[in-house]
Amino acid sequence: NLDALQLMADEAQTTTLRNASTIAAANGLPTNPILVNGESMPTVDLPSHTWHRMRIVYASIEQSLRLVTESSSGGTCALQLLAKDGIYLDTIPRSVTAIHLFPGARVDVAWSCSCTSYPCSVVVKSIPNP
């Protein structure tokens, strides 16, 4: 969150990131960007009906997120939680409908998506937690 970073820079009396939020807003860029491997809004093509394991690290300062899948073209995904913070769950996998992330959280999740008709796409959407 560039607004929070700018406030921290002001309080610390440092010029680093002091105008980050103002500059981003002036250039039409988001002040609260979410990056995946350094990219904004990346896309990944994955075969359907195949389980894919992903390890997610959420490097945030203060905001919590909830990741959900959605599709407008007939795609659905099954999510299975495997581990939290590097520790496997007592009973795995655990079926979940969303992945909850807080600053510094790590999760291991498996997902498999399928389509009612091809081609289709599924979006992993991040929703801020209150």
MDTraj code that builds the backbone (N, CA, C; nanometers):
import mdtraj as md
import numpy as np

residues = "ASN LEU ASP ALA LEU GLN LEU MET ALA ASP GLU ALA GLN THR THR THR LEU ARG ASN ALA SER THR ILE ALA ALA ALA ASN GLY LEU PRO THR ASN PRO ILE LEU VAL ASN GLY GLU SER MET PRO THR VAL ASP LEU PRO SER HIS THR TRP HIS ARG MET ARG ILE VAL TYR ALA SER ILE GLU GLN SER LEU ARG LEU VAL THR GLU SER SER SER GLY GLY THR CYS ALA LEU GLN LEU LEU ALA LYS ASP GLY ILE TYR LEU ASP THR ILE PRO ARG SER VAL THR ALA ILE HIS LEU PHE PRO GLY ALA ARG VAL ASP VAL ALA TRP SER CYS SER CYS THR SER TYR PRO CYS SER VAL VAL VAL LYS SER ILE PRO ASN PRO".split()
xyz = np.array([
    [0.0843, -0.1158, 0.0000],
    [0.0000, 0.0000, 0.0000],
    [0.0895, 0.1230, 0.0000],
    [0.0930, 0.1922, -0.1112],
    [0.1812, 0.3076, -0.1242],
    [0.1409, 0.4221, -0.0330],
    [0.0118, 0.4333, -0.0009],
    [-0.0311, 0.5369, 0.0927],
    [0.0331, 0.5149, 0.2292],
    [0.0335, 0.3905, 0.2774],
    [0.0946, 0.3576, 0.4067],
    [0.2456, 0.3781, 0.4016],
    [0.3098, 0.3361, 0.2914],
    [0.4541, 0.3555, 0.2793],
    [0.4910, 0.5034, 0.2770],
    [0.4101, 0.5834, 0.2090],
    [0.4367, 0.7273, 0.2039],
    [0.4239, 0.7883, 0.3430],
    [0.3235, 0.7475, 0.4199],
    [0.3053, 0.7970, 0.5558],
    [0.4237, 0.7570, 0.6443],
    [0.4695, 0.6306, 0.6303],
    [0.5855, 0.5843, 0.7081],
    [0.7106, 0.6640, 0.6729],
    [0.7283, 0.6936, 0.5454],
    [0.8444, 0.7721, 0.5020],
    [0.8392, 0.9123, 0.5604],
    [0.7215, 0.9717, 0.5625],
    [0.7072, 1.1051, 0.6217],
    [0.7403, 1.1019, 0.7704],
    [0.6887, 1.0021, 0.8410],
    [0.7137, 0.9908, 0.9850],
    [0.8607, 0.9635, 1.0145],
    [0.9261, 0.8890, 0.9279],
    [1.0684, 0.8577, 0.9467],
    [1.1587, 0.9691, 0.8952],
    [1.0993, 1.0715, 0.8357],
    [1.1718, 1.1861, 0.7802],
    [1.2768, 1.1417, 0.6787],
    [1.2366, 1.0507, 0.5911],
    [1.3236, 1.0043, 0.4844],
    [1.2610, 1.0398, 0.3505],
    [1.3432, 1.0605, 0.2514],
    [1.2914, 1.0945, 0.1190],
    [1.2554, 0.9707, 0.0379],
    [1.3035, 0.8527, 0.0807],
    [1.2717, 0.7292, 0.0099],
    [1.1225, 0.7021, 0.0204],
    [1.0569, 0.6855, -0.0910],
    [0.9136, 0.6571, -0.1016],
    [0.8243, 0.7692, -0.0499],
    [0.8807, 0.8863, -0.0225],
    [0.8000, 0.9955, 0.0332],
    [0.6857, 1.0358, -0.0603],
    [0.7089, 1.0344, -0.1910],
    [0.6074, 1.0761, -0.2867],
    [0.5526, 0.9601, -0.3697],
    [0.5742, 0.8366, -0.3261],
    [0.5369, 0.7198, -0.4062],
    [0.3882, 0.7174, -0.4405],
    [0.3031, 0.7402, -0.3426],
    [0.1593, 0.7356, -0.3664],
    [0.1144, 0.8495, -0.4579],
    [0.1660, 0.9677, -0.4345],
    [0.1305, 1.0842, -0.5160],
    [0.1725, 1.0652, -0.6610],
    [0.2927, 1.0152, -0.6828],
    [0.3437, 0.9933, -0.8189],
    [0.2626, 0.8846, -0.8893],
    [0.2329, 0.7743, -0.8186],
    [0.1542, 0.6656, -0.8783],
    [0.0158, 0.7158, -0.9188],
    [-0.0511, 0.7875, -0.8295],
    [-0.1859, 0.8382, -0.8592],
    [-0.1834, 0.9357, -0.9761],
    [-0.0816, 1.0215, -0.9819],
    [-0.0711, 1.1192, -1.0903],
    [-0.0503, 1.0522, -1.2258],
    [0.0093, 0.9330, -1.2260],
    [0.0339, 0.8593, -1.3502],
    [-0.0720, 0.7536, -1.3791],
    [-0.1810, 0.7569, -1.3043],
    [-0.2895, 0.6624, -1.3279],
    [-0.2582, 0.5205, -1.2835],
    [-0.1619, 0.5033, -1.1957],
    [-0.1239, 0.3705, -1.1458],
    [-0.1904, 0.3452, -1.0111],
    [-0.2135, 0.2180, -0.9779],
    [-0.2772, 0.1888, -0.8492],
    [-0.1846, 0.2234, -0.7330],
    [-0.2446, 0.2698, -0.6240],
    [-0.1653, 0.2999, -0.5045],
    [-0.1605, 0.1805, -0.4096],
    [-0.2313, 0.0746, -0.4435],
    [-0.2285, -0.0479, -0.3643],
    [-0.2098, -0.1671, -0.4586],
    [-0.0920, -0.1767, -0.5240],
    [-0.0729, -0.2829, -0.6235],
    [-0.0517, -0.4190, -0.5590],
    [-0.1005, -0.5217, -0.6261],
    [-0.0753, -0.6603, -0.5874],
    [0.0100, -0.7198, -0.6989],
    [0.1275, -0.7699, -0.6641],
    [0.2186, -0.8255, -0.7628],
    [0.2352, -0.9760, -0.7393],
    [0.2461, -1.0496, -0.8471],
    [0.2746, -1.1934, -0.8417],
    [0.4056, -1.2136, -0.9148],
    [0.5072, -1.2569, -0.8412],
    [0.6417, -1.2720, -0.8971],
    [0.6861, -1.1453, -0.9701],
    [0.6522, -1.0300, -0.9121],
    [0.6940, -0.9019, -0.9677],
    [0.6077, -0.8507, -1.0814],
    [0.5014, -0.9205, -1.1171],
    [0.4145, -0.8795, -1.2277],
    [0.2765, -0.8411, -1.1766],
    [0.2187, -0.7419, -1.2401],
    [0.0815, -0.7043, -1.2108],
    [-0.0111, -0.7763, -1.3091],
    [-0.1105, -0.8444, -1.2562],
    [-0.2102, -0.9161, -1.3372],
    [-0.1489, -1.0196, -1.4326],
    [-0.0643, -1.1103, -1.3823],
    [-0.0057, -1.2108, -1.4722],
    [-0.1089, -1.3148, -1.5141],
    [-0.0823, -1.3825, -1.6233],
    [-0.1685, -1.4920, -1.6673],
    [-0.0860, -1.6197, -1.6766],
    [-0.1511, -1.7308, -1.6470],
    [-0.0877, -1.8619, -1.6534],
    [-0.1868, -1.9563, -1.7208],
    [-0.1417, -2.0275, -1.8214],
    [-0.2252, -2.1284, -1.8865],
    [-0.1945, -2.2636, -1.8250],
    [-0.2985, -2.3271, -1.7694],
    [-0.2819, -2.4576, -1.7063],
    [-0.3813, -2.5554, -1.7680],
    [-0.3403, -2.6805, -1.7859],
    [-0.4348, -2.7802, -1.8379],
    [-0.5445, -2.8091, -1.7353],
    [-0.6648, -2.8357, -1.7837],
    [-0.7754, -2.8646, -1.6930],
    [-0.7686, -3.0087, -1.6433],
    [-0.8444, -3.0362, -1.5392],
    [-0.8547, -3.1690, -1.4776],
    [-0.7189, -3.2215, -1.4302],
    [-0.6289, -3.1320, -1.3960],
    [-0.4971, -3.1685, -1.3452],
    [-0.4736, -3.0896, -1.2166],
    [-0.4228, -3.1563, -1.1147],
    [-0.3941, -3.0866, -0.9889],
    [-0.2609, -3.0143, -1.0004],
    [-0.2599, -2.8898, -0.9537],
    [-0.1400, -2.8062, -0.9547],
    [-0.1159, -2.7576, -0.8120],
    [0.0069, -2.7741, -0.7656],
    [0.0416, -2.7300, -0.6307],
    [0.1107, -2.5944, -0.6397],
    [0.0684, -2.5034, -0.5543],
    [0.1304, -2.3710, -0.5510],
    [0.1645, -2.3359, -0.4073],
    [0.2813, -2.2780, -0.3902],
    [0.3231, -2.2267, -0.2605],
    [0.3141, -2.0752, -0.2705],
    [0.2335, -2.0174, -0.1850],
    [0.2080, -1.8742, -0.1889],
    [0.2680, -1.8096, -0.0652],
    [0.3467, -1.7046, -0.0866],
    [0.4018, -1.6240, 0.0214],
    [0.3411, -1.4855, 0.0058],
    [0.2797, -1.4356, 0.1106],
    [0.2159, -1.3043, 0.1047],
    [0.3014, -1.2035, 0.1800],
    [0.3772, -1.1256, 0.1054],
    [0.4671, -1.0252, 0.1630],
    [0.3949, -0.8909, 0.1638],
    [0.3317, -0.8612, 0.2741],
    [0.2544, -0.7386, 0.2874],
    [0.2929, -0.6686, 0.4167],
    [0.2622, -0.5425, 0.4229],
    [0.2920, -0.4670, 0.5440],
    [0.1773, -0.4748, 0.6435],
    [0.0540, -0.4527, 0.5952],
    [-0.0569, -0.4446, 0.6895],
    [-0.1883, -0.5018, 0.6393],
    [-0.2030, -0.5263, 0.5127],
    [-0.3317, -0.5663, 0.4568],
    [-0.3452, -0.7174, 0.4493],
    [-0.4623, -0.7673, 0.4855],
    [-0.4945, -0.9087, 0.4702],
    [-0.5796, -0.9264, 0.3452],
    [-0.5666, -1.0422, 0.2816],
    [-0.6402, -1.0702, 0.1583],
    [-0.7097, -1.2042, 0.1654],
    [-0.8099, -1.2169, 0.0822],
    [-0.8773, -1.3448, 0.0610],
    [-0.8715, -1.3707, -0.0891],
    [-0.8172, -1.4854, -0.1296],
    [-0.8112, -1.5231, -0.2707],
    [-0.9272, -1.6162, -0.3028],
    [-1.0001, -1.5833, -0.4092],
    [-1.1119, -1.6657, -0.4546],
    [-1.0998, -1.6829, -0.6051],
    [-1.1642, -1.7857, -0.6568],
    [-1.1660, -1.8062, -0.8019],
    [-1.3045, -1.7719, -0.8540],
    [-1.3065, -1.7144, -0.9739],
    [-1.4348, -1.6858, -1.0376],
    [-1.4191, -1.6952, -1.1883],
    [-1.5295, -1.7248, -1.2538],
    [-1.5281, -1.7403, -1.3985],
    [-1.6606, -1.6946, -1.4558],
    [-1.6529, -1.6300, -1.5710],
    [-1.7750, -1.5925, -1.6418],
    [-1.7926, -1.6790, -1.7665],
    [-1.7010, -1.7771, -1.7833],
    [-1.7051, -1.8587, -1.9051],
    [-1.7186, -2.0086, -1.8764],
    [-1.7757, -2.0441, -1.7623],
    [-1.8024, -2.1848, -1.7345],
    [-1.6910, -2.2616, -1.6666],
    [-1.5897, -2.1937, -1.6150],
    [-1.4808, -2.2621, -1.5457],
    [-1.5068, -2.2694, -1.3967],
    [-1.4672, -2.3794, -1.3351],
    [-1.4762, -2.3944, -1.1902],
    [-1.3465, -2.4546, -1.1391],
    [-1.3127, -2.4230, -1.0153],
    [-1.1898, -2.4755, -0.9558],
    [-1.2180, -2.5361, -0.8193],
    [-1.1483, -2.6438, -0.7897],
    [-1.1494, -2.7039, -0.6569],
    [-1.0180, -2.6657, -0.5901],
    [-1.0262, -2.6139, -0.4675],
    [-0.9073, -2.5742, -0.3922],
    [-0.8895, -2.6677, -0.2735],
    [-0.7667, -2.7116, -0.2516],
    [-0.7340, -2.7995, -0.1403],
    [-0.6174, -2.7395, -0.0625],
    [-0.6406, -2.7052, 0.0638],
    [-0.5351, -2.6508, 0.1481],
    [-0.4481, -2.7646, 0.1993],
    [-0.3161, -2.7499, 0.1849],
    [-0.2223, -2.8545, 0.2259],
    [-0.1425, -2.8166, 0.3503],
    [-0.0949, -2.6912, 0.3565],
    [-0.0090, -2.6485, 0.4676],
    [-0.0246, -2.4990, 0.4897],
    [0.0018, -2.4582, 0.6142],
    [0.0042, -2.3173, 0.6503],
    [0.1368, -2.2889, 0.7184],
    [0.2038, -2.1839, 0.6733],
    [0.3347, -2.1451, 0.7268],
    [0.4348, -2.2599, 0.7290],
    [0.4297, -2.3441, 0.6252],
    [0.5257, -2.4527, 0.6113],
    [0.4945, -2.5754, 0.6944],
    [0.3829, -2.5747, 0.7658],
    [0.3453, -2.6883, 0.8505],
    [0.2224, -2.7546, 0.7893],
    [0.2373, -2.8828, 0.7554],
    [0.1262, -2.9549, 0.6954],
    [0.0115, -2.9683, 0.7949],
    [-0.1106, -2.9638, 0.7445],
    [-0.2283, -2.9806, 0.8281],
    [-0.2334, -3.1237, 0.8804],
    [-0.3003, -3.1439, 0.9931],
    [-0.3137, -3.2786, 1.0493],
    [-0.3842, -3.3711, 0.9520],
    [-0.4867, -3.3210, 0.8862],
    [-0.5604, -3.3978, 0.7861],
    [-0.5532, -3.3218, 0.6551],
    [-0.4885, -3.3832, 0.5552],
    [-0.4789, -3.3165, 0.4251],
    [-0.5332, -3.4095, 0.3179],
    [-0.5862, -3.3545, 0.2139],
    [-0.6098, -3.2116, 0.1922],
    [-0.7389, -3.1675, 0.2591],
    [-0.7521, -3.0348, 0.2783],
    [-0.8745, -2.9760, 0.3323],
    [-0.9378, -2.8921, 0.2219],
    [-1.0593, -2.9251, 0.1854],
    [-1.1302, -2.8512, 0.0814],
    [-1.1652, -2.7119, 0.1336],
    [-1.1315, -2.6080, 0.0559],
    [-1.1611, -2.4700, 0.0932],
    [-1.2216, -2.3975, -0.0266],
    [-1.2927, -2.2903, 0.0011],
    [-1.3498, -2.2094, -0.1065],
    [-1.2720, -2.0803, -0.1264],
    [-1.1853, -2.0469, -0.0310],
    [-1.1033, -1.9260, -0.0403],
    [-0.9730, -1.9491, 0.0346],
    [-0.8728, -1.8706, -0.0009],
    [-0.7436, -1.8761, 0.0676],
    [-0.7267, -1.7442, 0.1414],
    [-0.7134, -1.7513, 0.2730],
    [-0.6995, -1.6315, 0.3556],
    [-0.5516, -1.6057, 0.3815],
    [-0.5093, -1.4834, 0.3532],
    [-0.3693, -1.4456, 0.3695],
    [-0.3586, -1.3224, 0.4588],
    [-0.2620, -1.3242, 0.5488],
    [-0.2315, -1.2103, 0.6335],
    [-0.0842, -1.1769, 0.6122],
    [-0.0371, -1.0598, 0.6557],
    [0.1030, -1.0236, 0.6312],
    [0.2011, -1.1310, 0.6793],
    [0.2865, -1.1756, 0.5889],
    [0.3879, -1.2763, 0.6212],
    [0.3396, -1.4197, 0.6107],
    [0.2164, -1.4414, 0.5696],
    [0.1599, -1.5768, 0.5637],
    [0.2174, -1.6561, 0.4467],
    [0.2257, -1.7870, 0.4673],
    [0.2615, -1.8811, 0.3609],
    [0.1566, -1.9910, 0.3600],
    [0.1137, -2.0297, 0.2410],
    [0.0202, -2.1419, 0.2283],
    [0.0629, -2.2301, 0.1120],
    [0.0386, -2.3574, 0.1277],
    [0.0541, -2.4526, 0.0186],
    [-0.0865, -2.4958, -0.0178],
    [-0.1212, -2.4814, -0.1440],
    [-0.2556, -2.5125, -0.1890],
    [-0.2475, -2.5882, -0.3212],
    [-0.3400, -2.6798, -0.3387],
    [-0.3514, -2.7513, -0.4666],
    [-0.4835, -2.7100, -0.5280],
    [-0.4828, -2.6912, -0.6601],
    [-0.6096, -2.6636, -0.7258],
    [-0.6165, -2.7291, -0.8604],
    [-0.7401, -2.7595, -0.8951],
    [-0.7695, -2.8202, -1.0241],
    [-0.8919, -2.7492, -1.0795],
    [-0.8815, -2.7063, -1.2032],
    [-0.9917, -2.6338, -1.2672],
    [-1.0438, -2.7145, -1.3851],
    [-1.1710, -2.6960, -1.4128],
    [-1.2329, -2.7630, -1.5278],
    [-1.3312, -2.6675, -1.5925],
    [-1.3690, -2.7015, -1.7148],
    [-1.4597, -2.6171, -1.7932],
    [-1.5801, -2.6980, -1.8372],
    [-1.6940, -2.6294, -1.8454],
    [-1.8127, -2.6947, -1.9021],
    [-1.8062, -2.6897, -2.0539],
    [-1.7392, -2.5877, -2.1083],
    [-1.7154, -2.5782, -2.2522],
    [-1.5810, -2.5087, -2.2726],
    [-1.5147, -2.5431, -2.3790],
    [-1.3808, -2.4895, -2.4040],
    [-1.3837, -2.3876, -2.5153],
    [-1.3003, -2.2874, -2.5166],
    [-1.2068, -2.2523, -2.4090],
    [-1.2797, -2.1792, -2.2967],
    [-1.2201, -2.1796, -2.1797],
    [-1.2742, -2.1045, -2.0673],
    [-1.1574, -2.0478, -1.9881],
    [-1.1881, -1.9583, -1.8981],
    [-1.0835, -1.9028, -1.8144],
    [-1.1368, -1.8855, -1.6723],
    [-1.0455, -1.8924, -1.5783],
    [-1.0770, -1.8725, -1.4378],
    [-0.9824, -1.7643, -1.3867],
    [-1.0359, -1.6737, -1.3095],
    [-0.9567, -1.5652, -1.2525],
    [-0.9412, -1.5884, -1.1027],
    [-0.8190, -1.5745, -1.0540],
    [-0.7960, -1.5740, -0.9094],
    [-0.8019, -1.4285, -0.8679],
    [-0.9005, -1.3979, -0.7854],
    [-0.9283, -1.2596, -0.7488],
    [-0.8899, -1.2378, -0.6027],
    [-0.8269, -1.1245, -0.5743],
    [-0.7926, -1.0903, -0.4364],
    [-0.8934, -0.9896, -0.3834],
    [-0.9427, -1.0194, -0.2641],
    [-1.0410, -0.9341, -0.1989],
    [-0.9836, -0.8937, -0.0639],
    [-0.9771, -0.7625, -0.0342],
    [-0.9241, -0.7216, 0.0964],
    [-1.0108, -0.7742, 0.2111],
    [-0.9462, -0.8250, 0.3134],
    [-1.0165, -0.8634, 0.4361],
    [-1.0284, -0.7395, 0.5232],
    [-1.1374, -0.7283, 0.5974],
    [-1.1521, -0.6101, 0.6848],
    [-1.0514, -0.6120, 0.7979],
])
top = md.Topology()
chain = top.add_chain()
for i, resn in enumerate(residues, 1):
    res = top.add_residue(resn, chain, resSeq=i)
    for name in ("N", "CA", "C"):
        top.add_atom(name, md.element.get_by_symbol(name[0]), res)
traj = md.Trajectory(xyz[None], top)
